[in-house]
Amino acid sequence: MANTNQLARLLAAKEDISIAEATRRINTIFSVITETLVIDKSESVKINDFGSFKVKQRTGVCQGKPYSTTVVKFSPFLGLSSRVK
């Protein structure tokens, strides 16, 4: 599993920037995605050729008690899914 540092090293090498700058860019992207989902839970974030993030409400029953929780769902685009296989 790749973590932020590993992704930053790959981005830095590909874009010829420092690892610190690459880390800032990665953190900024995920911060914007998070803020968008928090501000408007009906909004989804779609990234072309990658996938989409969407807030979903889950409900159910656990030990006889109903519950409701909010989760973020990621759905990869078909092109990504087929390239990973």
N, C-alpha and C positions, 0 to 999 in steps of 0.2 A: 504494500500500500504506500503510495506516495504522500508525503506530508508537505506542508507549506515550504519548508527549507529546500526539499528536493525539487519541487515545482519552481521555486525561485531560481535555483541554479540552472535548470533547463531554460527558463525564460531569459535569464541573464546571458547565457551563451548564445541563444538564438537571436536576441535583439541587440547584442553587444552593449549591455548596460551593466551596472554594478548589481551584485546580489541584493544589496540594501534597497536599491531602486526597484528591482523586480519584486521584492517582498512587499514594498509599499503599494505597488500596482495591484498585486494579487489581493492584498488586504482591502484595498479600496473597492475593487470589483465586488468582493463578497459583502462588504459593508453596504454598498448601494443595493445589492440584491436583497439583503436582510431588511434594510430600511423600507424598500418598496413593499415587501410582503407584510411588514408590521403596520405601515401607514394605511394600506388599503388591502384588507384580507381577501377581497373579491378579485384583486388584481393578480395576474400570473406574470412571471418573468420568463420570456422566451429568448433563448440564445440560439441563433441560426446554426445549423449543423452540429448542435450539441444536445440541447434538450430544454425542458421547461420546469420551473419550480412553481408550485401552487399550494396555497393554504387550503386544507380540507378539515372539515369538522367530522370527528369520529364519535359514534355513540355505541353503546352496548350495555351489557349487564355483567357485573362481576360479583360473585357471591350473593346473588339476588338483589343487588343494588344497581340501579341505572347510573351510567356515567356518560360524560361528554368531554372530549378533549380535542384540542387543536393540534394538528400535525402539518408538517411541510412535506409535500410529496414531490419527488423528482421523477420525471418521465423522459427517458432518452429519446431523441429523434431516431427514426428508423435507420437513417444512414449511419449513425453512431453505433447502434445495436448490431448492424450487419458487419461493420468494420471490426468490431471487437471479437466477433465469433471466429 
